[in-house]
């Protein structure tokens, strides 16, 4: 299982690749590639947000469980 930090960076990378695909799809008039790029951006953003929530939850547990 990836750490939240690794998951965040993976999500950011997927967003970057998705933006590149989407732009290339626009330039080449390839609607399928543009759609695939847009989908990659959304999935990458979701992955980044889930990782952020995991980090916040772990921090919350650390502060609550301290004696």
N, C-alpha and C positions, 0 to 999 in steps of 0.2 A: 504494500500500500504506500502511495506517495505521501510525503509530508505536505502540509498545507502550503508551504512556501513553494515546493516543487510544483504542486498543482496550480498555484497562481501563475507561475511562470509558463507552465504548459498552456494554460488558458490564454495568456497574453500572446504567446507565440501563435496559437491557432487563430486568434483574432487578426494578427498581422498577415498571416498566410491567406486568410479569408478575404481581407481587404485587397490584397494583391490579385487574387483570383477574380474577385468581383470587378476590379478595375480592368483587368485583362479581358474579361468577358464583355465589358462595355466597349473597349477599344476594338475588339474583333467581332462584335455583334453576335457573340455566342451566348445566348440566353441561358443555356444549361450551366455553363461555367460561371456566369454571374450569379445564378441561383445557388449553386454549390458554394461559392464564396460567401454569399450572404448567410447561408446556413452555418458555415464554419465560424463566422463572426459571432453569431448567436450562441452556438455551442461553447465557444471559447469564453464568452462573457459569462455564461452560466457556470462554467467550471471555475472561473476566477471568483465569482460571488460565493460559490459553495465553499471554496478554500478560505475565503475571508470569514465566513460564518464559523467554520471549524476553528480558526485561530481565535476568534472572539469567544467562542464557547470554552475553549481550552483555557484562555486567560481568566474567564469568569470562574471556572472550576478551581483554578489555582488560588484566586483571591478568596473564594468562599470556604475552601477546605483548609486554609491556614489557621493554626491554633491561635 
